[in-house]
Amino acid sequence: MRERSLVLTLAAASSLLVTTAAVAAVGWQVERTYALPGNESKYEGIGYHEPDGTFYVSETTGGEIHRGNVDGGAATQWLPAGGDGRNTARGIDTDVQGRVYIAGGSNRVGNPALPNIWVYSPTGTLLAALAPDVPNANINDVWVAPDGAAYLTDSTNPFIYRVKQSGEVWTVTKWLDATGVIPTVAGFNLNGIVATANGRYLIVAHTALGTLWRVDIPTRAVQQIDLGGATVTGADGIALRGLTLWVVRNFPRTVATVKLAGDAASGRVVRDTPTDPDRVFTTAKVARDRLLLIDSKFDEAVSAPPYEVVSARLP
């Protein structure tokens, strides 16, 4: 207990220089790492299926999807590069049935015949390959909300897409057009996305501006979450448990902890903890009492091992 307390105390210090494995992930105790397959690979998203502890990791370099288990060892390749027209993969999430939803980034740009959203069964059977009618879409992250629909962000346009199944038919629609409300600037715009546990709101991160946005699902009303003047630039993936939101800030190399108000209209950045200076984390998922983070390798011109998912125990 004394060692754990020391780790948390050091992590809270504003002058912390992260130099040890004990605080390498997010200032919490690193429980373990999971090896990923790779050959000059770079990674982006992680999905997690709570009932059986399965996690999925997407590879931007080729579109491979890897699968592991929080109680197991190294992850293995689950879906190969190029499968079903998937040449890159970004965000990834699962639903209550264990189906896997994959956001394909700019997979379709330059080749409009390709899809940029895929849905697979837990056994790897393709259920749907879709594309919204937006030629320059950069579909970056995905979250399956309590209503059973998957919501996906576009990092080029202020759009949110919705994927839904009706009988045997899967459809994708441009569910939200926030033009004139959410600014579009150079670089990455909308990125990480989660839904509140009650299913009322989506929370979305804007990477370049460092802002957070609340979308009311029933009304589609959009408003910026008031952080009291704070920003979280470089916001990539986000993870939510209760009213605590973790914002993975990629190249700033921190994870910001935001305490949200009950209606998610405002929040406070209560800490912004440095991460391992030798890693660029892109996203995270809450898995039991842990946070699973992806070491993207985006800081390496040619990536080299180790390729890993880092598991950090939540305080």
C-alpha positions as CSV (number, residue, x, y, z in Angstrom):
1,M,0.0,0.0,0.0
2,R,2.9,2.4,0.8
3,E,4.3,1.9,-2.7
4,R,1.0,2.5,-4.4
5,S,0.4,5.6,-2.4
6,L,3.8,6.9,-3.4
7,V,3.0,6.3,-7.0
8,L,-0.2,8.3,-6.8
9,T,1.4,11.1,-4.8
10,L,4.2,11.5,-7.3
11,A,1.8,11.3,-10.2
12,A,-0.2,14.2,-8.8
13,A,2.8,16.5,-8.6
14,S,2.8,19.1,-11.3
15,S,6.5,18.9,-11.8
16,L,6.5,15.2,-12.4
17,L,9.1,13.9,-14.9
18,V,7.9,10.4,-15.9
19,T,11.0,8.1,-15.7
20,T,9.8,4.8,-14.2
21,A,7.6,2.0,-15.3
22,A,5.5,2.5,-12.2
23,V,4.2,5.8,-13.6
24,A,4.7,5.2,-17.3
25,A,1.1,5.1,-18.4
26,V,-1.0,7.8,-16.8
27,G,0.4,8.3,-13.3
28,W,-1.5,5.3,-12.1
29,Q,0.1,2.0,-11.4
30,V,0.9,0.1,-14.6
31,E,-0.4,-3.4,-14.1
32,R,0.9,-5.0,-17.2
33,T,1.3,-4.7,-21.0
34,Y,0.0,-6.9,-23.8
35,A,2.2,-7.5,-26.9
36,L,0.7,-6.7,-30.3
37,P,1.7,-8.3,-33.6
38,G,3.6,-5.8,-35.8
39,N,6.1,-5.0,-38.5
40,E,6.7,-1.3,-38.8
41,S,3.1,-1.0,-37.6
42,K,1.1,1.9,-36.2
43,Y,-2.0,1.6,-34.1
44,E,-5.0,3.8,-33.4
45,G,-8.1,2.4,-31.7
46,I,-9.2,-0.1,-29.0
47,G,-12.5,-1.8,-28.4
48,Y,-13.5,-3.7,-25.3
49,H,-16.2,-6.3,-24.7
50,E,-16.8,-6.3,-20.9
51,P,-18.6,-9.7,-20.5
52,D,-15.6,-11.8,-21.7
53,G,-12.7,-9.4,-21.4
54,T,-11.9,-9.4,-25.1
55,F,-10.2,-6.3,-26.5
56,Y,-9.6,-5.4,-30.2
57,V,-6.9,-3.1,-31.5
58,S,-6.9,-1.4,-35.0
59,E,-3.8,-0.9,-37.1
60,T,-3.7,2.2,-39.4
61,T,-0.9,0.6,-41.5
62,G,-2.9,-1.9,-43.5
63,G,-6.1,-2.2,-41.5
64,E,-5.3,-5.3,-39.5
65,I,-7.4,-5.9,-36.4
66,H,-5.8,-7.7,-33.5
67,R,-7.6,-9.4,-30.6
68,G,-6.5,-10.2,-27.0
69,N,-8.0,-10.7,-23.6
70,V,-7.3,-8.8,-20.4
71,D,-6.8,-12.1,-18.6
72,G,-4.6,-13.6,-21.4
73,G,-1.2,-13.0,-23.0
74,A,-0.2,-11.4,-26.2
75,A,-2.8,-10.3,-28.8
76,T,-3.0,-12.0,-32.1
77,Q,-4.2,-11.0,-35.6
78,W,-7.9,-11.3,-36.0
79,L,-8.6,-9.7,-39.3
80,P,-5.9,-9.4,-42.0
81,A,-4.7,-6.3,-43.9
82,G,-6.8,-5.4,-46.9
83,G,-9.7,-7.6,-45.9
84,D,-13.1,-6.4,-47.2
85,G,-11.5,-3.4,-48.7
86,R,-10.1,-2.3,-45.3
87,N,-6.7,-0.7,-46.0
88,T,-6.6,1.3,-42.7
89,A,-8.5,1.2,-39.5
90,R,-9.1,3.8,-36.8
91,G,-11.6,3.7,-34.0
92,I,-13.2,0.5,-32.9
93,D,-16.0,-0.5,-30.4
94,T,-18.2,-3.4,-29.6
95,D,-21.9,-3.8,-28.8
96,V,-23.6,-5.9,-26.1
97,Q,-23.7,-8.9,-28.6
98,G,-20.0,-8.7,-29.1
99,R,-20.2,-7.4,-32.6
100,V,-17.3,-5.2,-33.6
101,Y,-17.6,-1.8,-35.3
102,I,-14.6,-0.3,-37.1
103,A,-14.1,3.2,-38.3
104,G,-12.1,3.4,-41.5
105,G,-10.6,6.9,-41.4
106,S,-10.0,8.1,-45.0
107,N,-10.1,4.6,-46.4
108,R,-12.5,5.7,-49.1
109,V,-10.8,9.0,-50.1
110,G,-9.4,8.5,-53.6
111,N,-11.3,5.3,-54.1
112,P,-15.0,5.9,-53.7
113,A,-15.8,2.2,-54.4
114,L,-14.4,1.2,-51.0
115,P,-16.3,1.2,-47.7
116,N,-15.0,3.1,-44.6
117,I,-17.2,1.5,-41.9
118,W,-17.3,-2.3,-41.1
119,V,-19.3,-4.4,-38.7
120,Y,-18.2,-8.0,-37.8
121,S,-19.7,-10.8,-35.8
122,P,-17.6,-12.0,-32.8
123,T,-16.5,-14.9,-35.0
124,G,-15.1,-12.5,-37.7
125,T,-18.0,-12.8,-40.2
126,L,-18.6,-9.6,-42.1
127,L,-22.0,-8.2,-41.3
128,A,-21.9,-4.8,-43.0
129,A,-19.5,-2.7,-45.1
130,L,-20.8,0.8,-45.4
131,A,-19.9,4.3,-46.5
132,P,-21.7,7.6,-46.0
133,D,-22.2,9.8,-49.0
134,V,-19.5,12.2,-48.0
135,P,-16.5,11.8,-50.3
136,N,-13.8,13.4,-48.1
137,A,-15.0,11.8,-44.8
138,N,-12.3,10.9,-42.3
139,I,-14.2,8.6,-40.0
140,N,-12.1,8.5,-36.9
141,D,-13.8,7.1,-33.9
142,V,-16.9,5.1,-33.0
143,W,-19.1,4.4,-30.0
144,V,-22.1,2.1,-29.6
145,A,-24.6,3.9,-27.4
146,P,-27.3,2.4,-25.1
147,D,-29.8,2.8,-27.9
148,G,-28.0,0.1,-29.9
149,A,-26.8,2.5,-32.7
150,A,-23.2,3.2,-33.4
151,Y,-22.1,6.9,-33.6
152,L,-19.0,7.8,-35.6
153,T,-17.1,11.1,-35.8
154,D,-15.6,12.8,-38.8
155,S,-12.3,14.5,-38.3
156,T,-12.6,16.5,-41.6
157,N,-16.2,17.7,-41.3
158,P,-18.4,18.6,-38.3
159,F,-20.5,15.5,-38.9
160,I,-21.6,12.5,-36.8
161,Y,-22.7,9.4,-38.6
162,R,-25.1,6.8,-37.3
163,V,-25.0,3.1,-38.1
164,K,-28.1,1.1,-37.3
165,Q,-29.5,-2.4,-38.0
166,S,-33.1,-2.9,-38.9
167,G,-33.8,-6.6,-39.5
168,E,-31.1,-7.9,-41.8
169,V,-30.4,-4.4,-43.2
170,W,-27.6,-2.2,-42.0
171,T,-27.6,1.5,-42.8
172,V,-25.4,4.5,-42.3
173,T,-26.7,8.1,-42.2
174,K,-25.3,11.5,-41.7
175,W,-27.1,11.8,-38.4
176,L,-25.7,15.2,-37.3
177,D,-24.4,18.2,-39.3
178,A,-23.0,20.7,-36.8
179,T,-21.8,23.2,-39.4
180,G,-21.8,26.7,-37.9
181,V,-21.8,25.3,-34.4
182,I,-18.7,23.2,-34.1
183,P,-15.7,25.0,-35.8
184,T,-13.8,23.3,-38.5
185,V,-10.1,24.2,-38.6
186,A,-6.9,22.9,-40.1
187,G,-5.8,19.5,-38.8
188,F,-7.9,17.0,-36.9
189,N,-11.3,18.1,-35.8
190,L,-13.9,15.8,-34.2
191,N,-12.3,12.7,-32.8
192,G,-13.0,10.7,-29.6
193,I,-16.6,9.9,-28.8
194,V,-18.5,8.3,-25.9
195,A,-22.1,8.1,-24.7
196,T,-23.2,8.8,-21.1
197,A,-24.5,5.7,-19.2
198,N,-28.1,6.9,-19.3
199,G,-28.0,7.1,-23.1
200,R,-29.0,10.8,-23.2
201,Y,-25.8,12.5,-24.4
202,L,-22.8,11.9,-26.6
203,I,-19.6,13.6,-25.6
204,V,-17.2,14.4,-28.4
205,A,-13.6,15.7,-28.4
206,H,-12.2,18.3,-30.8
207,T,-8.5,17.5,-31.3
208,A,-7.2,20.8,-32.8
209,L,-9.2,23.2,-30.5
210,G,-9.0,21.1,-27.4
211,T,-12.7,21.5,-26.7
212,L,-15.4,19.0,-25.6
213,W,-18.9,19.0,-27.0
214,R,-22.2,17.6,-25.7
215,V,-24.8,16.2,-28.1
216,D,-28.3,15.6,-26.9
217,I,-29.3,12.4,-28.7
218,P,-33.1,12.8,-28.6
219,T,-33.0,16.4,-29.9
220,R,-29.5,16.5,-31.6
221,A,-28.8,19.8,-29.8
222,V,-25.1,20.6,-29.6
223,Q,-23.3,22.7,-27.1
224,Q,-19.7,23.2,-26.0
225,I,-18.9,21.7,-22.6
226,D,-17.9,24.5,-20.3
227,L,-14.4,23.7,-18.9
228,G,-14.0,27.0,-17.1
229,G,-11.5,28.2,-19.7
230,A,-9.4,25.1,-19.8
231,T,-8.6,23.3,-23.1
232,V,-7.4,19.8,-23.8
233,T,-5.6,20.3,-27.2
234,G,-4.5,17.1,-28.8
235,A,-7.6,15.3,-27.4
236,D,-7.7,12.0,-29.2
237,G,-9.7,9.1,-27.7
238,I,-11.8,9.6,-24.6
239,A,-13.1,7.2,-21.9
240,L,-15.9,7.6,-19.5
241,R,-16.9,6.0,-16.2
242,G,-19.7,7.7,-14.3
243,L,-19.0,11.4,-14.4
244,T,-15.2,11.0,-14.8
245,L,-13.9,11.5,-18.3
246,W,-10.4,10.7,-19.3
247,V,-9.1,12.6,-22.3
248,V,-6.0,11.0,-24.0
249,R,-3.9,13.9,-25.4
250,N,-1.7,12.3,-28.0
251,F,1.4,14.4,-28.7
252,P,1.0,16.6,-25.6
253,R,1.6,13.2,-23.9
254,T,-0.8,13.7,-21.1
255,V,-4.1,12.2,-19.9
256,A,-6.5,14.8,-18.6
257,T,-9.1,13.8,-16.0
258,V,-12.3,15.8,-16.3
259,K,-15.1,15.7,-13.6
260,L,-18.3,16.3,-15.4
261,A,-21.5,17.9,-14.0
262,G,-24.5,15.6,-13.9
263,D,-25.9,17.0,-17.1
264,A,-22.5,16.9,-18.8
265,A,-22.9,20.6,-19.8
266,S,-19.8,21.6,-17.8
267,G,-16.8,20.0,-16.2
268,R,-13.5,20.6,-14.4
269,V,-10.1,19.5,-15.5
270,V,-8.9,18.2,-12.1
271,R,-5.5,16.9,-13.3
272,D,-3.5,16.6,-16.5
273,T,-1.0,13.8,-15.9
274,P,2.1,13.3,-18.0
275,T,2.4,10.0,-19.8
276,D,5.5,8.1,-20.8
277,P,7.7,10.4,-23.0
278,D,8.6,7.4,-25.1
279,R,5.0,6.7,-26.1
280,V,2.2,8.5,-27.9
281,F,-1.1,7.1,-26.6
282,T,-4.1,7.7,-28.9
283,T,-7.1,6.3,-27.1
284,A,-8.3,4.2,-24.1
285,K,-11.1,2.0,-22.9
286,V,-12.2,1.4,-19.3
287,A,-11.8,-2.3,-18.6
288,R,-13.0,-3.4,-15.2
289,D,-10.7,-1.4,-12.8
290,R,-8.2,-0.6,-15.5
291,L,-7.5,1.8,-18.3
292,L,-6.3,0.1,-21.5
293,L,-4.2,2.5,-23.6
294,I,-2.8,2.1,-27.1
295,D,0.8,2.9,-27.8
296,S,0.4,4.2,-31.4
297,K,4.0,4.6,-32.5
298,F,3.0,7.8,-34.3
299,D,6.1,9.5,-33.0
300,E,8.4,7.0,-35.0
301,A,9.0,7.5,-38.7
302,V,9.6,3.8,-39.0
303,S,8.1,2.0,-36.0
304,A,10.0,-0.6,-34.0
305,P,9.1,-3.0,-31.2
306,P,7.8,-3.3,-28.6
307,Y,4.2,-2.9,-29.9
308,E,2.0,-2.9,-26.8
309,V,-1.3,-2.1,-25.1
310,V,-0.7,-0.7,-21.7
311,S,-3.0,-1.6,-18.8
312,A,-3.0,1.0,-16.0
313,R,-5.0,0.4,-12.8
314,L,-7.5,3.1,-12.1
315,P,-7.1,4.8,-8.7
